[in-house]
Amino acid sequence: MTFSDAFRFIEEGTNNLSIRHANRIQNKRMWKSLRKHILTRREKCKQAEANAEVLRKVKYLEQQKIQENKLSLAQINGRLSELRDKRDELEEEKQALLNQANASNNNVSSSPEVEAKWYFYYQMRFI
């Protein structure tokens, strides 16, 4: 082996080492980048799950409020029906009492003795 051959051998070895070193650095960077990408994807997935959970809870609370409002509305409608029924009963009683009063007024008005007494009473009152 001559001096130039030895120099070439050392140079090739050095080149191989620098290429290997460059490849290692490149591989290291690639793995770091890949690891970083995987970690950011995991974080994004965790954040998406947390957001989805919050949305599920909000939707559940809204559904509960809707159900409570439906129950409240049903109670109000039931109470309104009761009040309408009560009003109808009172209207019937009122009509019956008016009919009874009209019938008694008709009976009283038809008797001449009562009419004379009332006539006399009204005359004495306004004199």
C-alpha positions as a LaTeX table, in Angstrom:
\begin{tabular}{lrrr}
\hline
Residue & $x$ (\AA) & $y$ (\AA) & $z$ (\AA) \\
\hline
Met1 & 0.00 & 0.00 & 0.00 \\
Thr2 & 1.41 & 3.27 & $-1.07$ \\
Phe3 & 1.02 & 6.58 & 0.58 \\
Ser4 & $-1.65$ & 7.71 & $-1.85$ \\
Asp5 & $-3.57$ & 4.48 & $-1.40$ \\
Ala6 & $-3.44$ & 4.88 & 2.35 \\
Phe7 & $-4.58$ & 8.46 & 2.04 \\
Arg8 & $-7.45$ & 7.40 & $-0.22$ \\
Phe9 & $-8.44$ & 4.68 & 2.26 \\
Ile10 & $-8.46$ & 7.15 & 5.14 \\
Glu11 & $-10.37$ & 9.64 & 3.04 \\
Glu12 & $-12.99$ & 7.04 & 2.10 \\
Gly13 & $-13.26$ & 6.01 & 5.71 \\
Thr14 & $-13.70$ & 9.59 & 6.75 \\
Asn15 & $-16.30$ & 10.11 & 4.08 \\
Asn16 & $-18.10$ & 6.99 & 5.22 \\
Leu17 & $-17.99$ & 8.21 & 8.79 \\
Ser18 & $-19.28$ & 11.63 & 7.85 \\
Ile19 & $-22.02$ & 10.07 & 5.71 \\
Arg20 & $-22.93$ & 7.75 & 8.58 \\
His21 & $-22.88$ & 10.65 & 10.97 \\
Ala22 & $-25.05$ & 12.70 & 8.61 \\
Asn23 & $-27.42$ & 9.76 & 8.24 \\
Arg24 & $-27.61$ & 9.35 & 11.99 \\
Ile25 & $-28.35$ & 13.03 & 12.44 \\
Gln26 & $-30.95$ & 12.86 & 9.67 \\
Asn27 & $-32.51$ & 9.76 & 11.23 \\
Lys28 & $-32.44$ & 11.40 & 14.62 \\
Arg29 & $-34.17$ & 14.48 & 13.24 \\
Met30 & $-36.69$ & 12.32 & 11.41 \\
Trp31 & $-37.50$ & 10.36 & 14.57 \\
Lys32 & $-37.78$ & 13.56 & 16.60 \\
Ser33 & $-40.10$ & 15.02 & 14.00 \\
Leu34 & $-42.15$ & 11.83 & 13.88 \\
Arg35 & $-42.32$ & 11.70 & 17.68 \\
Lys36 & $-43.37$ & 15.34 & 17.82 \\
His37 & $-46.03$ & 14.69 & 15.18 \\
Ile38 & $-47.37$ & 11.69 & 17.11 \\
Leu39 & $-47.46$ & 13.64 & 20.37 \\
Thr40 & $-49.28$ & 16.58 & 18.78 \\
Arg41 & $-51.80$ & 14.18 & 17.23 \\
Arg42 & $-52.37$ & 12.60 & 20.66 \\
Glu43 & $-52.87$ & 16.04 & 22.20 \\
Lys44 & $-55.30$ & 16.98 & 19.45 \\
Cys45 & $-57.22$ & 13.74 & 19.99 \\
Lys46 & $-57.36$ & 14.33 & 23.75 \\
Gln47 & $-58.56$ & 17.89 & 23.19 \\
Ala48 & $-61.18$ & 16.70 & 20.69 \\
Glu49 & $-62.41$ & 14.10 & 23.21 \\
Ala50 & $-62.61$ & 16.74 & 25.93 \\
Asn51 & $-64.54$ & 19.07 & 23.62 \\
Ala52 & $-66.87$ & 16.25 & 22.63 \\
Glu53 & $-67.49$ & 15.43 & 26.30 \\
Val54 & $-68.30$ & 19.07 & 27.05 \\
Leu55 & $-70.70$ & 19.17 & 24.11 \\
Arg56 & $-72.37$ & 15.94 & 25.29 \\
Lys57 & $-72.84$ & 17.41 & 28.76 \\
Val58 & $-74.26$ & 20.65 & 27.35 \\
Lys59 & $-76.63$ & 18.72 & 25.10 \\
Tyr60 & $-77.71$ & 16.53 & 28.03 \\
Leu61 & $-78.43$ & 19.61 & 30.16 \\
Glu62 & $-80.43$ & 21.16 & 27.32 \\
Gln63 & $-82.45$ & 17.96 & 26.97 \\
Gln64 & $-83.12$ & 17.98 & 30.71 \\
Lys65 & $-84.33$ & 21.58 & 30.55 \\
Ile66 & $-86.58$ & 20.72 & 27.61 \\
Gln67 & $-88.06$ & 17.79 & 29.56 \\
Glu68 & $-88.60$ & 19.99 & 32.62 \\
Asn69 & $-90.28$ & 22.61 & 30.47 \\
Lys70 & $-92.50$ & 19.95 & 28.92 \\
Leu71 & $-93.51$ & 18.75 & 32.38 \\
Ser72 & $-94.10$ & 22.31 & 33.52 \\
Leu73 & $-96.18$ & 23.00 & 30.42 \\
Ala74 & $-98.22$ & 19.85 & 31.04 \\
Gln75 & $-98.84$ & 20.95 & 34.63 \\
Ile76 & $-99.88$ & 24.41 & 33.48 \\
Asn77 & $-102.22$ & 22.93 & 30.88 \\
Gly78 & $-103.71$ & 20.62 & 33.51 \\
Arg79 & $-104.28$ & 23.51 & 35.90 \\
Leu80 & $-105.76$ & 25.58 & 33.07 \\
Ser81 & $-108.19$ & 22.75 & 32.26 \\
Glu82 & $-109.20$ & 22.55 & 35.92 \\
Leu83 & $-109.82$ & 26.29 & 36.04 \\
Arg84 & $-111.88$ & 26.15 & 32.83 \\
Asp85 & $-113.99$ & 23.35 & 34.27 \\
Lys86 & $-114.47$ & 25.33 & 37.49 \\
Arg87 & $-115.42$ & 28.43 & 35.46 \\
Asp88 & $-117.96$ & 26.40 & 33.48 \\
Glu89 & $-119.46$ & 25.04 & 36.70 \\
Leu90 & $-119.70$ & 28.54 & 38.17 \\
Glu91 & $-121.29$ & 29.84 & 34.96 \\
Glu92 & $-123.88$ & 27.07 & 35.16 \\
Glu93 & $-124.59$ & 27.88 & 38.82 \\
Lys94 & $-124.84$ & 31.58 & 37.99 \\
Gln95 & $-127.24$ & 30.87 & 35.14 \\
Ala96 & $-129.34$ & 28.62 & 37.38 \\
Leu97 & $-129.48$ & 31.32 & 40.09 \\
Leu98 & $-130.40$ & 33.98 & 37.52 \\
Asn99 & $-133.14$ & 31.76 & 36.14 \\
Gln100 & $-134.38$ & 31.10 & 39.66 \\
Ala101 & $-134.31$ & 34.83 & 40.50 \\
Asn102 & $-136.11$ & 35.69 & 37.28 \\
Ala103 & $-138.71$ & 33.05 & 38.00 \\
Ser104 & $-139.26$ & 34.37 & 41.53 \\
Asn105 & $-139.42$ & 37.96 & 40.22 \\
Asn106 & $-142.00$ & 36.90 & 37.70 \\
Asn107 & $-144.03$ & 35.23 & 40.45 \\
Val108 & $-143.74$ & 38.28 & 42.73 \\
Ser109 & $-144.55$ & 40.71 & 39.95 \\
Ser110 & $-147.62$ & 38.80 & 38.98 \\
Ser111 & $-149.20$ & 39.07 & 42.44 \\
Pro112 & $-151.04$ & 42.43 & 42.79 \\
Glu113 & $-150.68$ & 42.62 & 46.58 \\
Val114 & $-146.90$ & 42.56 & 46.44 \\
Glu115 & $-146.85$ & 45.10 & 43.63 \\
Ala116 & $-148.97$ & 47.48 & 45.66 \\
Lys117 & $-146.72$ & 47.11 & 48.70 \\
Trp118 & $-143.62$ & 47.82 & 46.65 \\
Tyr119 & $-145.29$ & 50.72 & 44.94 \\
Phe120 & $-146.24$ & 52.22 & 48.28 \\
Tyr121 & $-142.71$ & 51.63 & 49.62 \\
Tyr122 & $-141.07$ & 53.38 & 46.68 \\
Gln123 & $-143.46$ & 56.31 & 46.89 \\
Met124 & $-142.82$ & 56.80 & 50.60 \\
Arg125 & $-139.10$ & 56.52 & 50.12 \\
Phe126 & $-138.77$ & 59.25 & 47.51 \\
Ile127 & $-141.13$ & 61.75 & 49.06 \\
\hline
\end{tabular}
